[in-house]
Amino acid sequence: MDKDGDLVARLLAGQEQALKEFVRGYEARLLRFVLKKVKQEDGQELVQDTLIAALDSLPLFSGKSSLFSWLAG
């Protein structure tokens, strides 16, 4: 299993450490991505909303793209 798939599996299993890795690994990267399109204040809220929505939608992640591409898409 690849790195993204492993992280998703651990998130789906409810592992607290995986949640920390998910937020730490994607929060700053997503913020840099969205700040190209929106203001700082809006970007921070957008990233937070995206991470929360992604956690709810993790069963839909098929692994056909990277986790970041899926989040940013």
PyMOL Python script that loads the backbone (N, CA, C, O; Angstrom):
from pymol import cmd

cmd.read_pdbstr("""\
ATOM      1  N   MET A   1       0.852  -1.177   0.000  1.00  0.00           N
ATOM      2  CA  MET A   1       0.000   0.000   0.000  1.00  0.00           C
ATOM      3  C   MET A   1       0.898   1.241   0.000  1.00  0.00           C
ATOM      4  O   MET A   1       1.924   1.270   0.679  1.00  0.00           O
ATOM      5  N   ASP A   2       0.509   2.249  -0.756  1.00  0.00           N
ATOM      6  CA  ASP A   2       1.303   3.473  -0.809  1.00  0.00           C
ATOM      7  C   ASP A   2       1.079   4.331   0.438  1.00  0.00           C
ATOM      8  O   ASP A   2       0.227   4.028   1.274  1.00  0.00           O
ATOM      9  N   LYS A   3       1.852   5.394   0.543  1.00  0.00           N
ATOM     10  CA  LYS A   3       1.806   6.272   1.721  1.00  0.00           C
ATOM     11  C   LYS A   3       0.423   6.872   1.929  1.00  0.00           C
ATOM     12  O   LYS A   3      -0.089   6.868   3.049  1.00  0.00           O
ATOM     13  N   ASP A   4      -0.190   7.391   0.863  1.00  0.00           N
ATOM     14  CA  ASP A   4      -1.526   7.973   0.983  1.00  0.00           C
ATOM     15  C   ASP A   4      -2.545   6.919   1.395  1.00  0.00           C
ATOM     16  O   ASP A   4      -3.367   7.150   2.282  1.00  0.00           O
ATOM     17  N   GLY A   5      -2.485   5.773   0.750  1.00  0.00           N
ATOM     18  CA  GLY A   5      -3.416   4.693   1.074  1.00  0.00           C
ATOM     19  C   GLY A   5      -3.281   4.231   2.510  1.00  0.00           C
ATOM     20  O   GLY A   5      -4.277   3.937   3.170  1.00  0.00           O
ATOM     21  N   ASP A   6      -2.050   4.167   2.996  1.00  0.00           N
ATOM     22  CA  ASP A   6      -1.808   3.785   4.384  1.00  0.00           C
ATOM     23  C   ASP A   6      -2.408   4.816   5.334  1.00  0.00           C
ATOM     24  O   ASP A   6      -3.053   4.457   6.319  1.00  0.00           O
ATOM     25  N   LEU A   7      -2.195   6.098   5.037  1.00  0.00           N
ATOM     26  CA  LEU A   7      -2.739   7.153   5.892  1.00  0.00           C
ATOM     27  C   LEU A   7      -4.261   7.111   5.891  1.00  0.00           C
ATOM     28  O   LEU A   7      -4.879   7.227   6.949  1.00  0.00           O
ATOM     29  N   VAL A   8      -4.865   6.951   4.742  1.00  0.00           N
ATOM     30  CA  VAL A   8      -6.323   6.874   4.656  1.00  0.00           C
ATOM     31  C   VAL A   8      -6.837   5.675   5.442  1.00  0.00           C
ATOM     32  O   VAL A   8      -7.829   5.792   6.161  1.00  0.00           O
ATOM     33  N   ALA A   9      -6.193   4.546   5.321  1.00  0.00           N
ATOM     34  CA  ALA A   9      -6.619   3.348   6.067  1.00  0.00           C
ATOM     35  C   ALA A   9      -6.545   3.589   7.572  1.00  0.00           C
ATOM     36  O   ALA A   9      -7.446   3.204   8.317  1.00  0.00           O
ATOM     37  N   ARG A  10      -5.471   4.224   8.007  1.00  0.00           N
ATOM     38  CA  ARG A  10      -5.341   4.504   9.446  1.00  0.00           C
ATOM     39  C   ARG A  10      -6.359   5.541   9.920  1.00  0.00           C
ATOM     40  O   ARG A  10      -6.858   5.455  11.042  1.00  0.00           O
ATOM     41  N   LEU A  11      -6.668   6.529   9.060  1.00  0.00           N
ATOM     42  CA  LEU A  11      -7.705   7.504   9.407  1.00  0.00           C
ATOM     43  C   LEU A  11      -9.062   6.825   9.529  1.00  0.00           C
ATOM     44  O   LEU A  11      -9.812   7.084  10.471  1.00  0.00           O
ATOM     45  N   LEU A  12      -9.374   5.956   8.576  1.00  0.00           N
ATOM     46  CA  LEU A  12     -10.650   5.250   8.606  1.00  0.00           C
ATOM     47  C   LEU A  12     -10.757   4.324   9.811  1.00  0.00           C
ATOM     48  O   LEU A  12     -11.854   4.034  10.288  1.00  0.00           O
ATOM     49  N   ALA A  13      -9.608   3.865  10.297  1.00  0.00           N
ATOM     50  CA  ALA A  13      -9.589   3.011  11.491  1.00  0.00           C
ATOM     51  C   ALA A  13      -9.677   3.824  12.778  1.00  0.00           C
ATOM     52  O   ALA A  13      -9.754   3.266  13.872  1.00  0.00           O
ATOM     53  N   GLY A  14      -9.664   5.163  12.634  1.00  0.00           N
ATOM     54  CA  GLY A  14      -9.815   6.024  13.802  1.00  0.00           C
ATOM     55  C   GLY A  14      -8.554   6.267  14.599  1.00  0.00           C
ATOM     56  O   GLY A  14      -8.626   6.640  15.770  1.00  0.00           O
ATOM     57  N   GLN A  15      -7.406   6.065  13.991  1.00  0.00           N
ATOM     58  CA  GLN A  15      -6.148   6.262  14.717  1.00  0.00           C
ATOM     59  C   GLN A  15      -5.868   7.754  14.910  1.00  0.00           C
ATOM     60  O   GLN A  15      -5.782   8.512  13.944  1.00  0.00           O
ATOM     61  N   GLU A  16      -5.730   8.155  16.166  1.00  0.00           N
ATOM     62  CA  GLU A  16      -5.503   9.559  16.504  1.00  0.00           C
ATOM     63  C   GLU A  16      -4.210  10.087  15.895  1.00  0.00           C
ATOM     64  O   GLU A  16      -4.171  11.224  15.424  1.00  0.00           O
ATOM     65  N   GLN A  17      -3.167   9.292  15.896  1.00  0.00           N
ATOM     66  CA  GLN A  17      -1.891   9.723  15.323  1.00  0.00           C
ATOM     67  C   GLN A  17      -2.037   9.998  13.822  1.00  0.00           C
ATOM     68  O   GLN A  17      -1.403  10.914  13.298  1.00  0.00           O
ATOM     69  N   ALA A  18      -2.848   9.232  13.146  1.00  0.00           N
ATOM     70  CA  ALA A  18      -3.075   9.448  11.719  1.00  0.00           C
ATOM     71  C   ALA A  18      -3.768  10.788  11.479  1.00  0.00           C
ATOM     72  O   ALA A  18      -3.464  11.476  10.505  1.00  0.00           O
ATOM     73  N   LEU A  19      -4.691  11.158  12.353  1.00  0.00           N
ATOM     74  CA  LEU A  19      -5.364  12.452  12.235  1.00  0.00           C
ATOM     75  C   LEU A  19      -4.359  13.589  12.382  1.00  0.00           C
ATOM     76  O   LEU A  19      -4.399  14.561  11.627  1.00  0.00           O
ATOM     77  N   LYS A  20      -3.471  13.467  13.340  1.00  0.00           N
ATOM     78  CA  LYS A  20      -2.427  14.479  13.527  1.00  0.00           C
ATOM     79  C   LYS A  20      -1.536  14.568  12.287  1.00  0.00           C
ATOM     80  O   LYS A  20      -1.210  15.667  11.838  1.00  0.00           O
ATOM     81  N   GLU A  21      -1.147  13.437  11.740  1.00  0.00           N
ATOM     82  CA  GLU A  21      -0.315  13.415  10.529  1.00  0.00           C
ATOM     83  C   GLU A  21      -1.048  14.034   9.345  1.00  0.00           C
ATOM     84  O   GLU A  21      -0.447  14.761   8.554  1.00  0.00           O
ATOM     85  N   PHE A  22      -2.326  13.752   9.221  1.00  0.00           N
ATOM     86  CA  PHE A  22      -3.142  14.287   8.139  1.00  0.00           C
ATOM     87  C   PHE A  22      -3.179  15.812   8.187  1.00  0.00           C
ATOM     88  O   PHE A  22      -2.907  16.480   7.190  1.00  0.00           O
ATOM     89  N   VAL A  23      -3.516  16.351   9.346  1.00  0.00           N
ATOM     90  CA  VAL A  23      -3.603  17.805   9.486  1.00  0.00           C
ATOM     91  C   VAL A  23      -2.230  18.433   9.308  1.00  0.00           C
ATOM     92  O   VAL A  23      -2.081  19.401   8.562  1.00  0.00           O
ATOM     93  N   ARG A  24      -1.237  17.896   9.979  1.00  0.00           N
ATOM     94  CA  ARG A  24       0.128  18.448   9.899  1.00  0.00           C
ATOM     95  C   ARG A  24       0.681  18.346   8.480  1.00  0.00           C
ATOM     96  O   ARG A  24       1.392  19.243   8.027  1.00  0.00           O
ATOM     97  N   GLY A  25       0.367  17.290   7.794  1.00  0.00           N
ATOM     98  CA  GLY A  25       0.924  17.066   6.471  1.00  0.00           C
ATOM     99  C   GLY A  25       0.240  17.829   5.349  1.00  0.00           C
ATOM    100  O   GLY A  25       0.848  18.068   4.305  1.00  0.00           O
ATOM    101  N   TYR A  26      -1.012  18.216   5.547  1.00  0.00           N
ATOM    102  CA  TYR A  26      -1.751  18.825   4.451  1.00  0.00           C
ATOM    103  C   TYR A  26      -2.222  20.248   4.712  1.00  0.00           C
ATOM    104  O   TYR A  26      -2.520  20.969   3.759  1.00  0.00           O
ATOM    105  N   GLU A  27      -2.297  20.671   5.943  1.00  0.00           N
ATOM    106  CA  GLU A  27      -2.826  22.000   6.252  1.00  0.00           C
ATOM    107  C   GLU A  27      -2.013  23.119   5.585  1.00  0.00           C
ATOM    108  O   GLU A  27      -2.582  23.953   4.881  1.00  0.00           O
ATOM    109  N   ALA A  28      -0.720  23.145   5.794  1.00  0.00           N
ATOM    110  CA  ALA A  28       0.121  24.218   5.233  1.00  0.00           C
ATOM    111  C   ALA A  28       0.167  24.145   3.708  1.00  0.00           C
ATOM    112  O   ALA A  28       0.135  25.173   3.031  1.00  0.00           O
ATOM    113  N   ARG A  29       0.241  22.952   3.181  1.00  0.00           N
ATOM    114  CA  ARG A  29       0.305  22.786   1.723  1.00  0.00           C
ATOM    115  C   ARG A  29      -0.986  23.257   1.057  1.00  0.00           C
ATOM    116  O   ARG A  29      -0.951  23.927   0.025  1.00  0.00           O
ATOM    117  N   LEU A  30      -2.125  22.902   1.654  1.00  0.00           N
ATOM    118  CA  LEU A  30      -3.401  23.369   1.120  1.00  0.00           C
ATOM    119  C   LEU A  30      -3.532  24.880   1.237  1.00  0.00           C
ATOM    120  O   LEU A  30      -4.066  25.530   0.339  1.00  0.00           O
ATOM    121  N   LEU A  31      -3.047  25.442   2.342  1.00  0.00           N
ATOM    122  CA  LEU A  31      -3.126  26.883   2.526  1.00  0.00           C
ATOM    123  C   LEU A  31      -2.328  27.604   1.445  1.00  0.00           C
ATOM    124  O   LEU A  31      -2.805  28.587   0.876  1.00  0.00           O
ATOM    125  N   ARG A  32      -1.137  27.134   1.160  1.00  0.00           N
ATOM    126  CA  ARG A  32      -0.340  27.739   0.084  1.00  0.00           C
ATOM    127  C   ARG A  32      -1.091  27.668  -1.247  1.00  0.00           C
ATOM    128  O   ARG A  32      -1.061  28.611  -2.038  1.00  0.00           O
ATOM    129  N   PHE A  33      -1.752  26.557  -1.482  1.00  0.00           N
ATOM    130  CA  PHE A  33      -2.512  26.365  -2.714  1.00  0.00           C
ATOM    131  C   PHE A  33      -3.682  27.348  -2.799  1.00  0.00           C
ATOM    132  O   PHE A  33      -3.860  27.997  -3.830  1.00  0.00           O
ATOM    133  N   VAL A  34      -4.477  27.468  -1.743  1.00  0.00           N
ATOM    134  CA  VAL A  34      -5.668  28.317  -1.809  1.00  0.00           C
ATOM    135  C   VAL A  34      -5.329  29.802  -1.748  1.00  0.00           C
ATOM    136  O   VAL A  34      -6.101  30.624  -2.242  1.00  0.00           O
ATOM    137  N   LEU A  35      -4.201  30.162  -1.160  1.00  0.00           N
ATOM    138  CA  LEU A  35      -3.845  31.581  -1.080  1.00  0.00           C
ATOM    139  C   LEU A  35      -3.504  32.170  -2.438  1.00  0.00           C
ATOM    140  O   LEU A  35      -3.397  33.389  -2.575  1.00  0.00           O
ATOM    141  N   LYS A  36      -3.336  31.336  -3.427  1.00  0.00           N
ATOM    142  CA  LYS A  36      -3.147  31.829  -4.792  1.00  0.00           C
ATOM    143  C   LYS A  36      -4.467  32.348  -5.357  1.00  0.00           C
ATOM    144  O   LYS A  36      -4.483  33.053  -6.367  1.00  0.00           O
ATOM    145  N   LYS A  37      -5.578  31.996  -4.698  1.00  0.00           N
ATOM    146  CA  LYS A  37      -6.908  32.335  -5.202  1.00  0.00           C
ATOM    147  C   LYS A  37      -7.706  33.260  -4.278  1.00  0.00           C
ATOM    148  O   LYS A  37      -8.552  34.018  -4.752  1.00  0.00           O
ATOM    149  N   VAL A  38      -7.447  33.209  -2.960  1.00  0.00           N
ATOM    150  CA  VAL A  38      -8.271  33.959  -1.998  1.00  0.00           C
ATOM    151  C   VAL A  38      -7.399  34.681  -0.971  1.00  0.00           C
ATOM    152  O   VAL A  38      -6.191  34.459  -0.900  1.00  0.00           O
ATOM    153  N   LYS A  39      -8.035  35.552  -0.175  1.00  0.00           N
ATOM    154  CA  LYS A  39      -7.340  36.277   0.890  1.00  0.00           C
ATOM    155  C   LYS A  39      -6.937  35.323   2.016  1.00  0.00           C
ATOM    156  O   LYS A  39      -7.507  34.241   2.158  1.00  0.00           O
ATOM    157  N   GLN A  40      -5.960  35.733   2.806  1.00  0.00           N
ATOM    158  CA  GLN A  40      -5.436  34.930   3.925  1.00  0.00           C
ATOM    159  C   GLN A  40      -6.557  34.458   4.855  1.00  0.00           C
ATOM    160  O   GLN A  40      -6.637  33.273   5.179  1.00  0.00           O
ATOM    161  N   GLU A  41      -7.408  35.371   5.278  1.00  0.00           N
ATOM    162  CA  GLU A  41      -8.473  35.009   6.231  1.00  0.00           C
ATOM    163  C   GLU A  41      -9.413  33.964   5.638  1.00  0.00           C
ATOM    164  O   GLU A  41      -9.795  33.000   6.303  1.00  0.00           O
ATOM    165  N   ASP A  42      -9.773  34.174   4.382  1.00  0.00           N
ATOM    166  CA  ASP A  42     -10.654  33.222   3.709  1.00  0.00           C
ATOM    167  C   ASP A  42      -9.946  31.896   3.477  1.00  0.00           C
ATOM    168  O   ASP A  42     -10.562  30.834   3.566  1.00  0.00           O
ATOM    169  N   GLY A  43      -8.670  31.955   3.185  1.00  0.00           N
ATOM    170  CA  GLY A  43      -7.892  30.752   2.923  1.00  0.00           C
ATOM    171  C   GLY A  43      -7.812  29.837   4.122  1.00  0.00           C
ATOM    172  O   GLY A  43      -7.953  28.620   3.997  1.00  0.00           O
ATOM    173  N   GLN A  44      -7.586  30.419   5.280  1.00  0.00           N
ATOM    174  CA  GLN A  44      -7.488  29.600   6.489  1.00  0.00           C
ATOM    175  C   GLN A  44      -8.802  28.893   6.790  1.00  0.00           C
ATOM    176  O   GLN A  44      -8.815  27.721   7.167  1.00  0.00           O
ATOM    177  N   GLU A  45      -9.899  29.611   6.622  1.00  0.00           N
ATOM    178  CA  GLU A  45     -11.210  28.998   6.856  1.00  0.00           C
ATOM    179  C   GLU A  45     -11.509  27.927   5.802  1.00  0.00           C
ATOM    180  O   GLU A  45     -12.052  26.869   6.121  1.00  0.00           O
ATOM    181  N   LEU A  46     -11.156  28.206   4.568  1.00  0.00           N
ATOM    182  CA  LEU A  46     -11.373  27.253   3.486  1.00  0.00           C
ATOM    183  C   LEU A  46     -10.592  25.955   3.716  1.00  0.00           C
ATOM    184  O   LEU A  46     -11.120  24.864   3.501  1.00  0.00           O
ATOM    185  N   VAL A  47      -9.349  26.074   4.148  1.00  0.00           N
ATOM    186  CA  VAL A  47      -8.531  24.889   4.419  1.00  0.00           C
ATOM    187  C   VAL A  47      -9.134  24.084   5.564  1.00  0.00           C
ATOM    188  O   VAL A  47      -9.225  22.860   5.480  1.00  0.00           O
ATOM    189  N   GLN A  48      -9.541  24.753   6.622  1.00  0.00           N
ATOM    190  CA  GLN A  48     -10.152  24.047   7.752  1.00  0.00           C
ATOM    191  C   GLN A  48     -11.412  23.304   7.296  1.00  0.00           C
ATOM    192  O   GLN A  48     -11.604  22.134   7.625  1.00  0.00           O
ATOM    193  N   ASP A  49     -12.255  23.986   6.545  1.00  0.00           N
ATOM    194  CA  ASP A  49     -13.482  23.346   6.041  1.00  0.00           C
ATOM    195  C   ASP A  49     -13.166  22.172   5.120  1.00  0.00           C
ATOM    196  O   ASP A  49     -13.850  21.148   5.148  1.00  0.00           O
ATOM    197  N   THR A  50     -12.129  22.327   4.307  1.00  0.00           N
ATOM    198  CA  THR A  50     -11.732  21.263   3.378  1.00  0.00           C
ATOM    199  C   THR A  50     -11.260  20.027   4.128  1.00  0.00           C
ATOM    200  O   THR A  50     -11.645  18.908   3.787  1.00  0.00           O
ATOM    201  N   LEU A  51     -10.434  20.219   5.143  1.00  0.00           N
ATOM    202  CA  LEU A  51      -9.930  19.075   5.913  1.00  0.00           C
ATOM    203  C   LEU A  51     -11.060  18.345   6.628  1.00  0.00           C
ATOM    204  O   LEU A  51     -11.079  17.115   6.676  1.00  0.00           O
ATOM    205  N   ILE A  52     -11.992  19.100   7.177  1.00  0.00           N
ATOM    206  CA  ILE A  52     -13.132  18.477   7.863  1.00  0.00           C
ATOM    207  C   ILE A  52     -13.995  17.699   6.870  1.00  0.00           C
ATOM    208  O   ILE A  52     -14.386  16.562   7.135  1.00  0.00           O
ATOM    209  N   ALA A  53     -14.289  18.318   5.730  1.00  0.00           N
ATOM    210  CA  ALA A  53     -15.099  17.637   4.716  1.00  0.00           C
ATOM    211  C   ALA A  53     -14.377  16.399   4.179  1.00  0.00           C
ATOM    212  O   ALA A  53     -15.004  15.373   3.911  1.00  0.00           O
ATOM    213  N   ALA A  54     -13.065  16.503   4.025  1.00  0.00           N
ATOM    214  CA  ALA A  54     -12.294  15.361   3.526  1.00  0.00           C
ATOM    215  C   ALA A  54     -12.375  14.182   4.476  1.00  0.00           C
ATOM    216  O   ALA A  54     -12.490  13.037   4.038  1.00  0.00           O
ATOM    217  N   LEU A  55     -12.317  14.448   5.759  1.00  0.00           N
ATOM    218  CA  LEU A  55     -12.410  13.353   6.730  1.00  0.00           C
ATOM    219  C   LEU A  55     -13.750  12.642   6.608  1.00  0.00           C
ATOM    220  O   LEU A  55     -13.817  11.417   6.712  1.00  0.00           O
ATOM    221  N   ASP A  56     -14.811  13.399   6.391  1.00  0.00           N
ATOM    222  CA  ASP A  56     -16.135  12.795   6.217  1.00  0.00           C
ATOM    223  C   ASP A  56     -16.234  11.994   4.917  1.00  0.00           C
ATOM    224  O   ASP A  56     -16.998  11.033   4.828  1.00  0.00           O
ATOM    225  N   SER A  57     -15.455  12.400   3.912  1.00  0.00           N
ATOM    226  CA  SER A  57     -15.541  11.778   2.587  1.00  0.00           C
ATOM    227  C   SER A  57     -14.451  10.748   2.308  1.00  0.00           C
ATOM    228  O   SER A  57     -14.368  10.233   1.193  1.00  0.00           O
ATOM    229  N   LEU A  58     -13.625  10.443   3.285  1.00  0.00           N
ATOM    230  CA  LEU A  58     -12.496   9.525   3.060  1.00  0.00           C
ATOM    231  C   LEU A  58     -12.878   8.193   2.424  1.00  0.00           C
ATOM    232  O   LEU A  58     -12.103   7.671   1.623  1.00  0.00           O
ATOM    233  N   PRO A  59     -14.027   7.625   2.742  1.00  0.00           N
ATOM    234  CA  PRO A  59     -14.367   6.356   2.080  1.00  0.00           C
ATOM    235  C   PRO A  59     -14.467   6.487   0.558  1.00  0.00           C
ATOM    236  O   PRO A  59     -14.414   5.484  -0.154  1.00  0.00           O
ATOM    237  N   LEU A  60     -14.609   7.709   0.060  1.00  0.00           N
ATOM    238  CA  LEU A  60     -14.700   7.924  -1.385  1.00  0.00           C
ATOM    239  C   LEU A  60     -13.333   8.027  -2.056  1.00  0.00           C
ATOM    240  O   LEU A  60     -13.243   8.006  -3.284  1.00  0.00           O
ATOM    241  N   PHE A  61     -12.268   8.140  -1.262  1.00  0.00           N
ATOM    242  CA  PHE A  61     -10.922   8.239  -1.835  1.00  0.00           C
ATOM    243  C   PHE A  61     -10.533   6.892  -2.430  1.00  0.00           C
ATOM    244  O   PHE A  61     -10.435   5.884  -1.729  1.00  0.00           O
ATOM    245  N   SER A  62     -10.312   6.903  -3.748  1.00  0.00           N
ATOM    246  CA  SER A  62     -10.036   5.643  -4.438  1.00  0.00           C
ATOM    247  C   SER A  62      -8.559   5.342  -4.594  1.00  0.00           C
ATOM    248  O   SER A  62      -8.186   4.215  -4.917  1.00  0.00           O
ATOM    249  N   GLY A  63      -7.714   6.337  -4.367  1.00  0.00           N
ATOM    250  CA  GLY A  63      -6.285   6.131  -4.523  1.00  0.00           C
ATOM    251  C   GLY A  63      -5.810   6.265  -5.958  1.00  0.00           C
ATOM    252  O   GLY A  63      -4.647   5.983  -6.246  1.00  0.00           O
ATOM    253  N   LYS A  64      -6.682   6.688  -6.866  1.00  0.00           N
ATOM    254  CA  LYS A  64      -6.289   6.854  -8.264  1.00  0.00           C
ATOM    255  C   LYS A  64      -5.449   8.105  -8.477  1.00  0.00           C
ATOM    256  O   LYS A  64      -4.780   8.246  -9.501  1.00  0.00           O
ATOM    257  N   SER A  65      -5.487   9.010  -7.508  1.00  0.00           N
ATOM    258  CA  SER A  65      -4.657  10.215  -7.527  1.00  0.00           C
ATOM    259  C   SER A  65      -3.999  10.329  -6.163  1.00  0.00           C
ATOM    260  O   SER A  65      -4.271   9.535  -5.262  1.00  0.00           O
ATOM    261  N   SER A  66      -3.140  11.312  -6.020  1.00  0.00           N
ATOM    262  CA  SER A  66      -2.553  11.529  -4.699  1.00  0.00           C
ATOM    263  C   SER A  66      -3.615  12.108  -3.767  1.00  0.00           C
ATOM    264  O   SER A  66      -4.599  12.689  -4.224  1.00  0.00           O
ATOM    265  N   LEU A  67      -3.418  11.951  -2.495  1.00  0.00           N
ATOM    266  CA  LEU A  67      -4.367  12.493  -1.524  1.00  0.00           C
ATOM    267  C   LEU A  67      -4.452  14.010  -1.658  1.00  0.00           C
ATOM    268  O   LEU A  67      -5.537  14.581  -1.547  1.00  0.00           O
ATOM    269  N   PHE A  68      -3.315  14.669  -1.898  1.00  0.00           N
ATOM    270  CA  PHE A  68      -3.349  16.124  -2.063  1.00  0.00           C
ATOM    271  C   PHE A  68      -4.175  16.518  -3.287  1.00  0.00           C
ATOM    272  O   PHE A  68      -4.971  17.453  -3.211  1.00  0.00           O
ATOM    273  N   SER A  69      -4.002  15.832  -4.401  1.00  0.00           N
ATOM    274  CA  SER A  69      -4.802  16.132  -5.597  1.00  0.00           C
ATOM    275  C   SER A  69      -6.279  15.955  -5.325  1.00  0.00           C
ATOM    276  O   SER A  69      -7.101  16.740  -5.798  1.00  0.00           O
ATOM    277  N   TRP A  70      -6.617  14.942  -4.577  1.00  0.00           N
ATOM    278  CA  TRP A  70      -8.006  14.693  -4.224  1.00  0.00           C
ATOM    279  C   TRP A  70      -8.533  15.823  -3.339  1.00  0.00           C
ATOM    280  O   TRP A  70      -9.659  16.283  -3.526  1.00  0.00           O
ATOM    281  N   LEU A  71      -7.730  16.265  -2.386  1.00  0.00           N
ATOM    282  CA  LEU A  71      -8.135  17.354  -1.496  1.00  0.00           C
ATOM    283  C   LEU A  71      -8.293  18.671  -2.254  1.00  0.00           C
ATOM    284  O   LEU A  71      -9.239  19.422  -2.021  1.00  0.00           O
ATOM    285  N   ALA A  72      -7.378  18.935  -3.142  1.00  0.00           N
ATOM    286  CA  ALA A  72      -7.359  20.215  -3.866  1.00  0.00           C
ATOM    287  C   ALA A  72      -8.364  20.235  -5.017  1.00  0.00           C
ATOM    288  O   ALA A  72      -8.714  21.303  -5.518  1.00  0.00           O
ATOM    289  N   GLY A  73      -8.820  19.074  -5.430  1.00  0.00           N
ATOM    290  CA  GLY A  73      -9.735  18.981  -6.569  1.00  0.00           C
ATOM    291  C   GLY A  73     -11.074  19.409  -6.213  1.00  0.00           C
ATOM    292  O   GLY A  73     -11.971  19.394  -7.056  1.00  0.00           O
TER     293      GLY A  73
END
""", "prot")
cmd.dss("prot")
cmd.show_as("cartoon", "prot")
cmd.util.cbc("prot")
cmd.orient("prot")
